[in-house]
């Protein structure tokens, strides 16, 4: 498991969308990707935190070779 994946998981899980903003503007952002900060905010609110948990788990399994990764899009 990549260290950055663990850090992204922890930031997203414990800080929610603030963690997404931090990830998007630091070296924790996967190269060639942007974080979906507004999606984190909106979906976490309407799913009562469930999306934040799912996105956090997906940060552990982030794979740049995949076409889609939850919470990220190709920049």
C-alpha positions as CSV (number, residue, x, y, z in Angstrom):
1,X,0.0,0.0,0.0
2,X,1.3,3.4,-1.0
3,X,1.9,5.9,1.9
4,X,0.2,8.7,0.0
5,X,-2.9,6.5,-0.3
6,X,-3.0,6.1,3.4
7,X,-2.6,9.8,4.0
8,X,-5.4,10.6,1.5
9,X,-7.6,8.1,3.3
10,X,-7.0,9.6,6.7
11,X,-7.5,13.2,5.4
12,X,-10.7,12.3,3.6
13,X,-12.1,10.2,6.4
14,X,-11.3,12.6,9.3
15,X,-11.5,16.0,7.6
16,X,-14.0,15.2,4.9
17,X,-14.1,17.8,2.1
18,X,-11.4,19.9,3.9
19,X,-9.1,17.0,3.4
20,X,-10.1,17.0,-0.3
21,X,-9.1,20.6,-0.6
22,X,-5.8,19.9,1.1
23,X,-5.1,16.9,-1.2
24,X,-6.0,18.9,-4.3
25,X,-3.5,21.7,-3.5
26,X,-0.5,19.7,-2.2
27,X,1.8,17.0,-3.4
28,X,-0.7,14.4,-2.2
29,X,-2.7,14.9,-5.4
30,X,-2.1,12.0,-7.7
31,X,-0.2,13.1,-10.8
32,X,-2.5,14.0,-13.6
33,X,-5.7,14.0,-11.5
34,X,-7.8,16.6,-9.7
35,X,-9.9,15.8,-6.6
36,X,-13.6,16.4,-6.8
37,X,-13.8,18.7,-3.9
38,X,-17.4,20.0,-4.6
39,X,-18.6,16.4,-5.0
40,X,-17.1,15.5,-1.6
41,X,-19.0,18.4,0.0
42,X,-22.4,17.8,-1.7
43,X,-22.4,14.0,-1.7
44,X,-21.2,13.7,1.9
45,X,-24.0,16.0,3.1
46,X,-26.8,14.3,1.2
47,X,-25.6,10.8,2.2
48,X,-25.1,11.7,5.8
49,X,-21.4,11.0,5.7
50,X,-21.6,7.6,3.8
51,X,-20.0,9.0,0.7
52,X,-17.1,10.4,2.7
53,X,-16.5,6.9,4.1
54,X,-16.7,5.3,0.7
55,X,-14.3,7.9,-0.9
56,X,-11.9,7.5,2.0
57,X,-11.8,3.7,1.4
58,X,-11.3,4.3,-2.3
59,X,-8.3,6.5,-1.6
60,X,-6.6,3.4,-0.2
61,X,-7.1,1.6,-3.5
62,X,-6.4,4.5,-5.8
63,X,-4.8,3.2,-9.0
64,X,-3.6,5.7,-11.7
65,X,-3.8,3.1,-14.4
66,X,-7.6,2.9,-13.9
67,X,-9.8,5.1,-16.1
68,X,-12.0,6.1,-13.1
69,X,-11.3,6.5,-9.4
70,X,-14.0,7.6,-7.0
71,X,-13.4,11.2,-6.0
72,X,-10.9,12.0,-8.8
73,X,-11.0,12.9,-12.5
74,X,-8.2,13.2,-15.1
75,X,-6.9,16.8,-15.2
